[in-house]
Amino acid sequence: MEERPSGLDVTVRVRRDRLDMFLRLTAFLPSEFLDDDGESEWATVRLTYGLLPETRQLLVFGDQVEVLSPPRVREELARAAASVTELYQRSGEAPG
């Protein structure tokens, strides 16, 4: 029997007003609430991804979700965001 990797646990904080959408769009991932009093501006959730590149999915939430840990996921998302920023800041000309 093949042993699967244990996964990559990622702790994020999610703005309360986007929590329902966040949970719907990440429903395929194992998750656990770490801090949710139901009233504060942010809820803390832990998700488990299979591979580091999969965490780029979190960028779809913009500044409504912040990765708290691990640092390598924060770095991965920063690299991806910088790449997109560079793409759109080039000379201002659309391809074509």
Biopython code that builds the backbone (N, CA, C, O; Angstrom):
import numpy as np
from Bio.PDB.StructureBuilder import StructureBuilder

atoms = [
    (1, "MET", "N", (0.838, -1.178, 0.000)),
    (1, "MET", "CA", (0.000, 0.000, 0.000)),
    (1, "MET", "C", (0.883, 1.242, 0.000)),
    (1, "MET", "O", (1.817, 1.352, 0.794)),
    (2, "GLU", "N", (0.581, 2.164, -0.889)),
    (2, "GLU", "CA", (1.354, 3.397, -1.012)),
    (2, "GLU", "C", (1.025, 4.340, 0.139)),
    (2, "GLU", "O", (-0.140, 4.541, 0.482)),
    (3, "GLU", "N", (2.075, 4.917, 0.731)),
    (3, "GLU", "CA", (1.868, 5.866, 1.818)),
    (3, "GLU", "C", (1.773, 7.271, 1.247)),
    (3, "GLU", "O", (2.652, 7.706, 0.503)),
    (4, "ARG", "N", (0.716, 7.974, 1.591)),
    (4, "ARG", "CA", (0.517, 9.338, 1.107)),
    (4, "ARG", "C", (1.207, 10.312, 2.040)),
    (4, "ARG", "O", (1.306, 10.059, 3.240)),
    (5, "PRO", "N", (1.695, 11.445, 1.491)),
    (5, "PRO", "CA", (2.268, 12.462, 2.361)),
    (5, "PRO", "C", (1.202, 12.990, 3.314)),
    (5, "PRO", "O", (0.012, 12.984, 3.002)),
    (6, "SER", "N", (1.649, 13.442, 4.473)),
    (6, "SER", "CA", (0.705, 13.872, 5.504)),
    (6, "SER", "C", (0.013, 15.177, 5.157)),
    (6, "SER", "O", (-1.004, 15.509, 5.766)),
    (7, "GLY", "N", (0.528, 15.915, 4.209)),
    (7, "GLY", "CA", (-0.109, 17.166, 3.817)),
    (7, "GLY", "C", (0.584, 18.373, 4.407)),
    (7, "GLY", "O", (1.507, 18.265, 5.215)),
    (8, "LEU", "N", (0.118, 19.502, 3.983)),
    (8, "LEU", "CA", (0.688, 20.785, 4.380)),
    (8, "LEU", "C", (-0.391, 21.557, 5.128)),
    (8, "LEU", "O", (-1.351, 22.036, 4.525)),
    (9, "ASP", "N", (-0.232, 21.673, 6.433)),
    (9, "ASP", "CA", (-1.198, 22.416, 7.246)),
    (9, "ASP", "C", (-0.936, 23.902, 7.117)),
    (9, "ASP", "O", (0.188, 24.364, 7.315)),
    (10, "VAL", "N", (-1.977, 24.649, 6.783)),
    (10, "VAL", "CA", (-1.886, 26.092, 6.564)),
    (10, "VAL", "C", (-2.911, 26.771, 7.467)),
    (10, "VAL", "O", (-4.101, 26.458, 7.424)),
    (11, "THR", "N", (-2.432, 27.699, 8.280)),
    (11, "THR", "CA", (-3.321, 28.454, 9.159)),
    (11, "THR", "C", (-3.582, 29.815, 8.537)),
    (11, "THR", "O", (-2.651, 30.545, 8.199)),
    (12, "VAL", "N", (-4.853, 30.146, 8.389)),
    (12, "VAL", "CA", (-5.251, 31.415, 7.773)),
    (12, "VAL", "C", (-6.238, 32.134, 8.683)),
    (12, "VAL", "O", (-6.914, 31.527, 9.515)),
    (13, "ARG", "N", (-6.294, 33.444, 8.496)),
    (13, "ARG", "CA", (-7.384, 34.188, 9.118)),
    (13, "ARG", "C", (-8.240, 34.731, 7.984)),
    (13, "ARG", "O", (-7.737, 35.183, 6.956)),
    (14, "VAL", "N", (-9.547, 34.671, 8.204)),
    (14, "VAL", "CA", (-10.529, 35.003, 7.172)),
    (14, "VAL", "C", (-11.459, 36.082, 7.727)),
    (14, "VAL", "O", (-11.961, 35.972, 8.846)),
    (15, "ARG", "N", (-11.679, 37.119, 6.929)),
    (15, "ARG", "CA", (-12.636, 38.147, 7.361)),
    (15, "ARG", "C", (-14.021, 37.524, 7.510)),
    (15, "ARG", "O", (-14.475, 36.769, 6.650)),
    (16, "ARG", "N", (-14.661, 37.844, 8.583)),
    (16, "ARG", "CA", (-15.971, 37.265, 8.912)),
    (16, "ARG", "C", (-16.974, 37.421, 7.769)),
    (16, "ARG", "O", (-17.734, 36.494, 7.488)),
    (17, "ASP", "N", (-16.985, 38.580, 7.107)),
    (17, "ASP", "CA", (-17.978, 38.791, 6.046)),
    (17, "ASP", "C", (-17.689, 37.979, 4.784)),
    (17, "ASP", "O", (-18.500, 37.982, 3.858)),
    (18, "ARG", "N", (-16.563, 37.292, 4.729)),
    (18, "ARG", "CA", (-16.234, 36.418, 3.590)),
    (18, "ARG", "C", (-16.129, 34.956, 4.004)),
    (18, "ARG", "O", (-15.801, 34.102, 3.181)),
    (19, "LEU", "N", (-16.402, 34.664, 5.261)),
    (19, "LEU", "CA", (-16.204, 33.314, 5.780)),
    (19, "LEU", "C", (-17.079, 32.281, 5.074)),
    (19, "LEU", "O", (-16.592, 31.200, 4.741)),
    (20, "ASP", "N", (-18.347, 32.579, 4.838)),
    (20, "ASP", "CA", (-19.224, 31.615, 4.162)),
    (20, "ASP", "C", (-18.699, 31.266, 2.771)),
    (20, "ASP", "O", (-18.633, 30.092, 2.407)),
    (21, "MET", "N", (-18.327, 32.279, 1.998)),
    (21, "MET", "CA", (-17.787, 32.034, 0.663)),
    (21, "MET", "C", (-16.484, 31.236, 0.756)),
    (21, "MET", "O", (-16.273, 30.296, -0.009)),
    (22, "PHE", "N", (-15.618, 31.613, 1.689)),
    (22, "PHE", "CA", (-14.352, 30.913, 1.880)),
    (22, "PHE", "C", (-14.596, 29.428, 2.155)),
    (22, "PHE", "O", (-13.948, 28.569, 1.557)),
    (23, "LEU", "N", (-15.510, 29.134, 3.042)),
    (23, "LEU", "CA", (-15.786, 27.738, 3.389)),
    (23, "LEU", "C", (-16.381, 26.968, 2.215)),
    (23, "LEU", "O", (-16.086, 25.786, 2.044)),
    (24, "ARG", "N", (-17.207, 27.612, 1.410)),
    (24, "ARG", "CA", (-17.757, 26.940, 0.218)),
    (24, "ARG", "C", (-16.652, 26.623, -0.790)),
    (24, "ARG", "O", (-16.611, 25.528, -1.350)),
    (25, "LEU", "N", (-15.757, 27.587, -1.016)),
    (25, "LEU", "CA", (-14.721, 27.406, -2.038)),
    (25, "LEU", "C", (-13.576, 26.509, -1.589)),
    (25, "LEU", "O", (-12.796, 26.043, -2.419)),
    (26, "THR", "N", (-13.466, 26.264, -0.299)),
    (26, "THR", "CA", (-12.412, 25.372, 0.204)),
    (26, "THR", "C", (-13.001, 24.093, 0.796)),
    (26, "THR", "O", (-12.312, 23.370, 1.515)),
    (27, "ALA", "N", (-14.255, 23.812, 0.502)),
    (27, "ALA", "CA", (-14.951, 22.666, 1.103)),
    (27, "ALA", "C", (-14.294, 21.329, 0.784)),
    (27, "ALA", "O", (-14.480, 20.365, 1.526)),
    (28, "PHE", "N", (-13.533, 21.251, -0.299)),
    (28, "PHE", "CA", (-12.884, 20.003, -0.688)),
    (28, "PHE", "C", (-11.641, 19.719, 0.147)),
    (28, "PHE", "O", (-11.076, 18.630, 0.052)),
    (29, "LEU", "N", (-11.205, 20.679, 0.964)),
    (29, "LEU", "CA", (-10.009, 20.523, 1.793)),
    (29, "LEU", "C", (-10.385, 20.172, 3.230)),
    (29, "LEU", "O", (-11.381, 20.668, 3.756)),
    (30, "PRO", "N", (-9.581, 19.310, 3.862)),
    (30, "PRO", "CA", (-9.787, 19.120, 5.300)),
    (30, "PRO", "C", (-9.562, 20.456, 6.007)),
    (30, "PRO", "O", (-8.600, 21.161, 5.703)),
    (31, "SER", "N", (-10.436, 20.808, 6.943)),
    (31, "SER", "CA", (-10.288, 22.084, 7.635)),
    (31, "SER", "C", (-10.738, 21.964, 9.086)),
    (31, "SER", "O", (-11.447, 21.035, 9.473)),
    (32, "GLU", "N", (-10.293, 22.949, 9.874)),
    (32, "GLU", "CA", (-10.629, 22.981, 11.295)),
    (32, "GLU", "C", (-10.644, 24.438, 11.751)),
    (32, "GLU", "O", (-9.715, 25.189, 11.457)),
    (33, "PHE", "N", (-11.684, 24.836, 12.460)),
    (33, "PHE", "CA", (-11.709, 26.173, 13.056)),
    (33, "PHE", "C", (-10.793, 26.174, 14.266)),
    (33, "PHE", "O", (-10.880, 25.293, 15.122)),
    (34, "LEU", "N", (-9.916, 27.165, 14.333)),
    (34, "LEU", "CA", (-9.027, 27.292, 15.481)),
    (34, "LEU", "C", (-9.500, 28.384, 16.425)),
    (34, "LEU", "O", (-9.330, 28.282, 17.640)),
    (35, "ASP", "N", (-10.090, 29.421, 15.866)),
    (35, "ASP", "CA", (-10.526, 30.557, 16.678)),
    (35, "ASP", "C", (-11.709, 31.208, 15.980)),
    (35, "ASP", "O", (-11.544, 31.883, 14.964)),
    (36, "ASP", "N", (-12.880, 31.006, 16.516)),
    (36, "ASP", "CA", (-14.069, 31.626, 15.935)),
    (36, "ASP", "C", (-15.099, 31.833, 17.029)),
    (36, "ASP", "O", (-15.827, 30.913, 17.399)),
    (37, "ASP", "N", (-15.150, 33.042, 17.533)),
    (37, "ASP", "CA", (-16.126, 33.361, 18.575)),
    (37, "ASP", "C", (-17.462, 33.791, 17.974)),
    (37, "ASP", "O", (-18.421, 34.062, 18.696)),
    (38, "GLY", "N", (-17.511, 33.849, 16.632)),
    (38, "GLY", "CA", (-18.739, 34.224, 15.960)),
    (38, "GLY", "C", (-18.995, 35.714, 15.896)),
    (38, "GLY", "O", (-19.985, 36.146, 15.307)),
    (39, "GLU", "N", (-18.117, 36.511, 16.494)),
    (39, "GLU", "CA", (-18.351, 37.947, 16.555)),
    (39, "GLU", "C", (-17.187, 38.800, 16.060)),
    (39, "GLU", "O", (-17.407, 39.882, 15.515)),
    (40, "SER", "N", (-15.968, 38.338, 16.239)),
    (40, "SER", "CA", (-14.818, 39.164, 15.867)),
    (40, "SER", "C", (-14.720, 39.314, 14.352)),
    (40, "SER", "O", (-15.362, 38.585, 13.597)),
    (41, "GLU", "N", (-13.903, 40.273, 13.927)),
    (41, "GLU", "CA", (-13.763, 40.588, 12.502)),
    (41, "GLU", "C", (-13.144, 39.440, 11.712)),
    (41, "GLU", "O", (-13.426, 39.287, 10.523)),
    (42, "TRP", "N", (-12.306, 38.632, 12.356)),
    (42, "TRP", "CA", (-11.585, 37.554, 11.696)),
    (42, "TRP", "C", (-11.888, 36.213, 12.364)),
    (42, "TRP", "O", (-12.134, 36.152, 13.569)),
    (43, "ALA", "N", (-11.867, 35.145, 11.572)),
    (43, "ALA", "CA", (-11.924, 33.770, 12.080)),
    (43, "ALA", "C", (-10.635, 33.087, 11.642)),
    (43, "ALA", "O", (-10.131, 33.347, 10.549)),
    (44, "THR", "N", (-10.110, 32.227, 12.480)),
    (44, "THR", "CA", (-8.879, 31.507, 12.162)),
    (44, "THR", "C", (-9.224, 30.064, 11.820)),
    (44, "THR", "O", (-9.942, 29.386, 12.555)),
    (45, "VAL", "N", (-8.691, 29.610, 10.682)),
    (45, "VAL", "CA", (-9.004, 28.281, 10.159)),
    (45, "VAL", "C", (-7.703, 27.606, 9.746)),
    (45, "VAL", "O", (-6.792, 28.256, 9.235)),
    (46, "ARG", "N", (-7.624, 26.294, 9.973)),
    (46, "ARG", "CA", (-6.482, 25.525, 9.463)),
    (46, "ARG", "C", (-6.982, 24.645, 8.324)),
    (46, "ARG", "O", (-7.976, 23.933, 8.462)),
    (47, "LEU", "N", (-6.277, 24.707, 7.201)),
    (47, "LEU", "CA", (-6.576, 23.900, 6.022)),
    (47, "LEU", "C", (-5.414, 22.953, 5.781)),
    (47, "LEU", "O", (-4.288, 23.237, 6.189)),
    (48, "THR", "N", (-5.672, 21.839, 5.126)),
    (48, "THR", "CA", (-4.595, 20.924, 4.768)),
    (48, "THR", "C", (-4.553, 20.777, 3.253)),
    (48, "THR", "O", (-5.500, 20.298, 2.631)),
    (49, "TYR", "N", (-3.435, 21.200, 2.676)),
    (49, "TYR", "CA", (-3.193, 21.076, 1.238)),
    (49, "TYR", "C", (-2.257, 19.901, 0.998)),
    (49, "TYR", "O", (-1.535, 19.475, 1.900)),
    (50, "GLY", "N", (-2.274, 19.384, -0.219)),
    (50, "GLY", "CA", (-1.379, 18.294, -0.578)),
    (50, "GLY", "C", (0.015, 18.781, -0.920)),
    (50, "GLY", "O", (1.009, 18.181, -0.511)),
    (51, "LEU", "N", (0.089, 19.883, -1.680)),
    (51, "LEU", "CA", (1.362, 20.397, -2.177)),
    (51, "LEU", "C", (1.404, 21.913, -2.063)),
    (51, "LEU", "O", (0.363, 22.570, -2.077)),
    (52, "LEU", "N", (2.594, 22.461, -1.950)),
    (52, "LEU", "CA", (2.771, 23.901, -1.797)),
    (52, "LEU", "C", (2.103, 24.714, -2.913)),
    (52, "LEU", "O", (1.405, 25.678, -2.599)),
    (53, "PRO", "N", (2.279, 24.380, -4.200)),
    (53, "PRO", "CA", (1.649, 25.188, -5.255)),
    (53, "PRO", "C", (0.121, 25.263, -5.151)),
    (53, "PRO", "O", (-0.479, 26.225, -5.630)),
    (54, "GLU", "N", (-0.505, 24.276, -4.541)),
    (54, "GLU", "CA", (-1.965, 24.294, -4.383)),
    (54, "GLU", "C", (-2.432, 25.459, -3.517)),
    (54, "GLU", "O", (-3.575, 25.901, -3.635)),
    (55, "THR", "N", (-1.567, 25.952, -2.657)),
    (55, "THR", "CA", (-1.947, 27.043, -1.751)),
    (55, "THR", "C", (-2.176, 28.353, -2.492)),
    (55, "THR", "O", (-2.758, 29.283, -1.932)),
    (56, "ARG", "N", (-1.729, 28.443, -3.737)),
    (56, "ARG", "CA", (-1.963, 29.661, -4.529)),
    (56, "ARG", "C", (-3.454, 29.945, -4.692)),
    (56, "ARG", "O", (-3.847, 31.072, -4.994)),
    (57, "GLN", "N", (-4.269, 28.936, -4.496)),
    (57, "GLN", "CA", (-5.721, 29.101, -4.541)),
    (57, "GLN", "C", (-6.165, 30.204, -3.589)),
    (57, "GLN", "O", (-7.158, 30.882, -3.853)),
    (58, "LEU", "N", (-5.451, 30.393, -2.498)),
    (58, "LEU", "CA", (-5.841, 31.387, -1.492)),
    (58, "LEU", "C", (-5.772, 32.815, -2.025)),
    (58, "LEU", "O", (-6.411, 33.710, -1.472)),
    (59, "LEU", "N", (-5.009, 33.039, -3.088)),
    (59, "LEU", "CA", (-4.901, 34.388, -3.654)),
    (59, "LEU", "C", (-6.224, 34.888, -4.223)),
    (59, "LEU", "O", (-6.421, 36.096, -4.356)),
    (60, "VAL", "N", (-7.118, 33.989, -4.556)),
    (60, "VAL", "CA", (-8.419, 34.398, -5.093)),
    (60, "VAL", "C", (-9.193, 35.246, -4.082)),
    (60, "VAL", "O", (-10.085, 36.003, -4.467)),
    (61, "PHE", "N", (-8.867, 35.130, -2.815)),
    (61, "PHE", "CA", (-9.568, 35.876, -1.771)),
    (61, "PHE", "C", (-8.952, 37.243, -1.498)),
    (61, "PHE", "O", (-9.453, 37.995, -0.662)),
    (62, "GLY", "N", (-7.869, 37.568, -2.197)),
    (62, "GLY", "CA", (-7.236, 38.876, -2.022)),
    (62, "GLY", "C", (-6.886, 39.147, -0.571)),
    (62, "GLY", "O", (-6.322, 38.293, 0.114)),
    (63, "ASP", "N", (-7.227, 40.352, -0.105)),
    (63, "ASP", "CA", (-6.883, 40.728, 1.270)),
    (63, "ASP", "C", (-7.950, 40.304, 2.283)),
    (63, "ASP", "O", (-7.934, 40.754, 3.429)),
    (64, "GLN", "N", (-8.860, 39.453, 1.865)),
    (64, "GLN", "CA", (-9.889, 38.941, 2.779)),
    (64, "GLN", "C", (-9.414, 37.708, 3.546)),
    (64, "GLN", "O", (-10.055, 37.270, 4.501)),
    (65, "VAL", "N", (-8.273, 37.153, 3.108)),
    (65, "VAL", "CA", (-7.666, 35.991, 3.757)),
    (65, "VAL", "C", (-6.179, 36.262, 3.895)),
    (65, "VAL", "O", (-5.533, 36.708, 2.947)),
    (66, "GLU", "N", (-5.637, 35.994, 5.072)),
    (66, "GLU", "CA", (-4.197, 36.136, 5.300)),
    (66, "GLU", "C", (-3.654, 34.825, 5.838)),
    (66, "GLU", "O", (-4.186, 34.270, 6.800)),
    (67, "VAL", "N", (-2.583, 34.329, 5.209)),
    (67, "VAL", "CA", (-1.906, 33.142, 5.718)),
    (67, "VAL", "C", (-1.085, 33.559, 6.930)),
    (67, "VAL", "O", (-0.282, 34.489, 6.856)),
    (68, "LEU", "N", (-1.288, 32.875, 8.031)),
    (68, "LEU", "CA", (-0.521, 33.137, 9.247)),
    (68, "LEU", "C", (0.697, 32.227, 9.337)),
    (68, "LEU", "O", (1.752, 32.643, 9.814)),
    (69, "SER", "N", (0.553, 30.990, 8.880)),
    (69, "SER", "CA", (1.666, 30.047, 8.888)),
    (69, "SER", "C", (1.341, 28.902, 7.932)),
    (69, "SER", "O", (0.171, 28.652, 7.639)),
    (70, "PRO", "N", (2.344, 28.222, 7.455)),
    (70, "PRO", "CA", (3.773, 28.382, 7.706)),
    (70, "PRO", "C", (4.384, 29.469, 6.815)),
    (70, "PRO", "O", (3.780, 29.878, 5.824)),
    (71, "PRO", "N", (5.577, 29.927, 7.174)),
    (71, "PRO", "CA", (6.241, 30.979, 6.396)),
    (71, "PRO", "C", (6.435, 30.621, 4.925)),
    (71, "PRO", "O", (6.361, 31.500, 4.067)),
    (72, "ARG", "N", (6.680, 29.367, 4.621)),
    (72, "ARG", "CA", (6.929, 29.009, 3.211)),
    (72, "ARG", "C", (5.679, 29.211, 2.354)),
    (72, "ARG", "O", (5.793, 29.458, 1.154)),
    (73, "VAL", "N", (4.502, 29.113, 2.943)),
    (73, "VAL", "CA", (3.276, 29.389, 2.184)),
    (73, "VAL", "C", (3.131, 30.891, 1.968)),
    (73, "VAL", "O", (2.750, 31.323, 0.880)),
    (74, "ARG", "N", (3.430, 31.686, 2.984)),
    (74, "ARG", "CA", (3.408, 33.145, 2.818)),
    (74, "ARG", "C", (4.370, 33.553, 1.698)),
    (74, "ARG", "O", (4.042, 34.402, 0.869)),
    (75, "GLU", "N", (5.562, 32.941, 1.681)),
    (75, "GLU", "CA", (6.556, 33.241, 0.643)),
    (75, "GLU", "C", (6.056, 32.824, -0.737)),
    (75, "GLU", "O", (6.243, 33.559, -1.707)),
    (76, "GLU", "N", (5.434, 31.674, -0.837)),
    (76, "GLU", "CA", (4.887, 31.193, -2.119)),
    (76, "GLU", "C", (3.837, 32.166, -2.653)),
    (76, "GLU", "O", (3.835, 32.492, -3.840)),
    (77, "LEU", "N", (2.951, 32.625, -1.782)),
    (77, "LEU", "CA", (1.908, 33.552, -2.212)),
    (77, "LEU", "C", (2.493, 34.912, -2.571)),
    (77, "LEU", "O", (2.021, 35.556, -3.508)),
    (78, "ALA", "N", (3.505, 35.354, -1.848)),
    (78, "ALA", "CA", (4.158, 36.629, -2.173)),
    (78, "ALA", "C", (4.821, 36.550, -3.547)),
    (78, "ALA", "O", (4.741, 37.500, -4.326)),
    (79, "ARG", "N", (5.476, 35.426, -3.852)),
    (79, "ARG", "CA", (6.100, 35.249, -5.176)),
    (79, "ARG", "C", (5.044, 35.271, -6.276)),
    (79, "ARG", "O", (5.221, 35.927, -7.303)),
    (80, "ALA", "N", (3.960, 34.561, -6.059)),
    (80, "ALA", "CA", (2.897, 34.506, -7.068)),
    (80, "ALA", "C", (2.280, 35.885, -7.284)),
    (80, "ALA", "O", (2.043, 36.286, -8.424)),
    (81, "ALA", "N", (2.023, 36.606, -6.208)),
    (81, "ALA", "CA", (1.433, 37.947, -6.321)),
    (81, "ALA", "C", (2.394, 38.901, -7.024)),
    (81, "ALA", "O", (1.964, 39.726, -7.831)),
    (82, "ALA", "N", (3.683, 38.799, -6.729)),
    (82, "ALA", "CA", (4.679, 39.652, -7.383)),
    (82, "ALA", "C", (4.736, 39.364, -8.880)),
    (82, "ALA", "O", (4.883, 40.282, -9.687)),
    (83, "SER", "N", (4.620, 38.104, -9.246)),
    (83, "SER", "CA", (4.640, 37.726, -10.658)),
    (83, "SER", "C", (3.446, 38.320, -11.406)),
    (83, "SER", "O", (3.598, 38.823, -12.520)),
    (84, "VAL", "N", (2.279, 38.265, -10.806)),
    (84, "VAL", "CA", (1.082, 38.840, -11.431)),
    (84, "VAL", "C", (1.212, 40.356, -11.521)),
    (84, "VAL", "O", (0.861, 40.950, -12.540)),
    (85, "THR", "N", (1.711, 40.980, -10.466)),
    (85, "THR", "CA", (1.909, 42.433, -10.467)),
    (85, "THR", "C", (2.857, 42.839, -11.586)),
    (85, "THR", "O", (2.601, 43.809, -12.299)),
    (86, "GLU", "N", (3.947, 42.103, -11.741)),
    (86, "GLU", "CA", (4.912, 42.403, -12.805)),
    (86, "GLU", "C", (4.263, 42.281, -14.182)),
    (86, "GLU", "O", (4.491, 43.117, -15.057)),
    (87, "LEU", "N", (3.467, 41.254, -14.367)),
    (87, "LEU", "CA", (2.796, 41.046, -15.648)),
    (87, "LEU", "C", (1.954, 42.258, -16.038)),
    (87, "LEU", "O", (1.988, 42.697, -17.187)),
    (88, "TYR", "N", (1.207, 42.793, -15.093)),
    (88, "TYR", "CA", (0.299, 43.896, -15.394)),
    (88, "TYR", "C", (0.959, 45.267, -15.345)),
    (88, "TYR", "O", (0.366, 46.251, -15.788)),
    (89, "GLN", "N", (2.168, 45.350, -14.817)),
    (89, "GLN", "CA", (2.853, 46.637, -14.783)),
    (89, "GLN", "C", (3.764, 46.851, -15.986)),
    (89, "GLN", "O", (4.286, 47.951, -16.169)),
    (90, "ARG", "N", (3.963, 45.836, -16.798)),
    (90, "ARG", "CA", (4.799, 45.983, -17.994)),
    (90, "ARG", "C", (4.213, 47.048, -18.898)),
    (90, "ARG", "O", (2.996, 47.096, -19.075)),
    (91, "SER", "N", (4.995, 47.854, -19.441)),
    (91, "SER", "CA", (4.722, 48.939, -20.385)),
    (91, "SER", "C", (3.277, 49.393, -20.576)),
    (91, "SER", "O", (3.047, 50.380, -21.276)),
    (92, "GLY", "N", (2.319, 48.728, -19.996)),
    (92, "GLY", "CA", (0.935, 49.162, -20.132)),
    (92, "GLY", "C", (0.280, 48.759, -21.437)),
    (92, "GLY", "O", (-0.887, 49.077, -21.662)),
    (93, "GLU", "N", (1.002, 48.067, -22.299)),
    (93, "GLU", "CA", (0.433, 47.655, -23.585)),
    (93, "GLU", "C", (-0.166, 46.263, -23.478)),
    (93, "GLU", "O", (0.446, 45.351, -22.922)),
    (94, "ALA", "N", (-1.352, 46.114, -24.007)),
    (94, "ALA", "CA", (-1.980, 44.795, -24.057)),
    (94, "ALA", "C", (-1.325, 43.989, -25.173)),
    (94, "ALA", "O", (-0.942, 44.553, -26.198)),
    (95, "PRO", "N", (-1.192, 42.676, -24.986)),
    (95, "PRO", "CA", (-0.604, 41.857, -26.053)),
    (95, "PRO", "C", (-1.493, 41.862, -27.287)),
    (95, "PRO", "O", (-2.719, 41.950, -27.210)),
    (96, "GLY", "N", (-0.826, 41.765, -28.417)),
    (96, "GLY", "CA", (-1.535, 41.619, -29.495)),
    (96, "GLY", "C", (-1.974, 41.844, -30.719)),
    (96, "GLY", "O", (-2.873, 41.148, -31.190)),
]
sb = StructureBuilder()
sb.init_structure("model")
sb.init_model(0)
sb.init_chain("A")
sb.init_seg("    ")
for serial, (resi, resn, name, xyz) in enumerate(atoms, 1):
    if name == "N":
        sb.init_residue(resn, " ", resi, " ")
    sb.init_atom(name, np.array(xyz, "f"), 0.0, 1.0, " ", f" {name:<3s}", serial, name[0])
structure = sb.get_structure()
